[in-house]
């Protein structure tokens, strides 16, 4: 397994409220035990690759269960984790 980081942005489409879809995706990250930090335009997450990919899949599925959704993800094995030197 490899350590990776990812930036995720959830875009609920054609929904009157965006919070339920975004909240569902964030719940999936917490349920998977992935370290994450919510920002203004997206969420950063860190972890072992298999755990991060599973959390992203679950996040998309949960957000999609609320309505039409686009999930944009950038993944890197070169981004330092919080507290690590670049």
C-alpha positions as CSV (number, residue, x, y, z in Angstrom):
1,X,0.0,0.0,0.0
2,X,1.1,3.6,-0.7
3,X,0.5,6.8,1.2
4,X,-1.6,9.2,-0.9
5,X,-3.5,12.4,-0.6
6,X,-6.5,13.6,-2.5
7,X,-8.6,16.7,-2.9
8,X,-12.3,16.1,-3.4
9,X,-15.1,18.4,-4.5
10,X,-18.8,17.3,-4.5
11,X,-21.2,19.1,-6.8
12,X,-24.9,18.2,-6.3
13,X,-26.7,18.8,-9.6
14,X,-30.3,19.9,-10.1
15,X,-31.0,19.8,-6.4
16,X,-32.7,22.6,-4.4
17,X,-30.4,22.0,-1.5
18,X,-26.7,21.1,-1.8
19,X,-25.9,20.4,1.9
20,X,-27.5,16.9,2.0
21,X,-25.3,15.5,-0.8
22,X,-22.1,17.1,0.5
23,X,-22.9,16.0,4.0
24,X,-23.5,12.4,2.8
25,X,-20.1,12.4,1.2
26,X,-18.4,13.8,4.3
27,X,-20.1,11.2,6.4
28,X,-18.7,8.4,4.2
29,X,-15.1,9.8,4.8
30,X,-15.7,9.7,8.5
31,X,-17.2,6.2,8.4
32,X,-14.1,5.0,6.5
33,X,-11.8,6.5,9.1
34,X,-10.0,8.6,6.5
35,X,-8.2,11.7,7.9
36,X,-9.7,14.7,6.2
37,X,-9.9,18.5,6.4
38,X,-12.9,20.4,5.0
39,X,-12.1,23.5,3.0
40,X,-14.2,26.2,1.3
41,X,-14.1,24.6,-2.1
42,X,-13.4,21.0,-1.3
43,X,-11.9,18.5,1.1
44,X,-8.4,17.2,1.5
45,X,-7.9,13.6,2.6
46,X,-4.9,11.5,3.4
47,X,-4.3,7.8,4.0
48,X,-3.3,4.4,2.5
49,X,-4.3,4.2,-1.1
50,X,-6.8,1.3,-0.7
51,X,-8.5,3.1,2.2
52,X,-8.7,6.4,0.4
53,X,-10.1,4.9,-2.8
54,X,-12.7,3.0,-0.9
55,X,-13.7,6.2,1.0
56,X,-14.0,8.1,-2.3
57,X,-16.2,5.4,-3.8
58,X,-18.4,5.4,-0.7
59,X,-18.5,9.2,-0.7
60,X,-19.7,9.2,-4.4
61,X,-22.3,6.5,-3.7
62,X,-23.7,8.3,-0.7
63,X,-23.8,11.7,-2.4
64,X,-25.4,10.1,-5.4
65,X,-28.1,8.5,-3.3
66,X,-29.4,12.0,-2.6
67,X,-29.5,13.1,-6.2
68,X,-27.5,13.7,-9.4
69,X,-23.9,14.4,-8.4
70,X,-20.5,15.2,-9.9
71,X,-17.4,14.3,-7.8
72,X,-14.1,15.9,-8.8
73,X,-10.9,14.3,-7.3
74,X,-7.2,15.0,-7.6
75,X,-4.9,12.3,-6.2
76,X,-1.2,12.5,-5.5
77,X,1.5,10.4,-4.0
78,X,3.8,13.5,-3.8
79,X,1.8,15.9,-1.6
80,X,3.1,16.0,2.0
81,X,0.7,14.9,4.7
82,X,-0.1,17.4,7.5
83,X,2.9,17.8,9.8
84,X,5.3,16.4,7.2
85,X,8.1,18.3,5.6
86,X,7.7,18.9,1.9
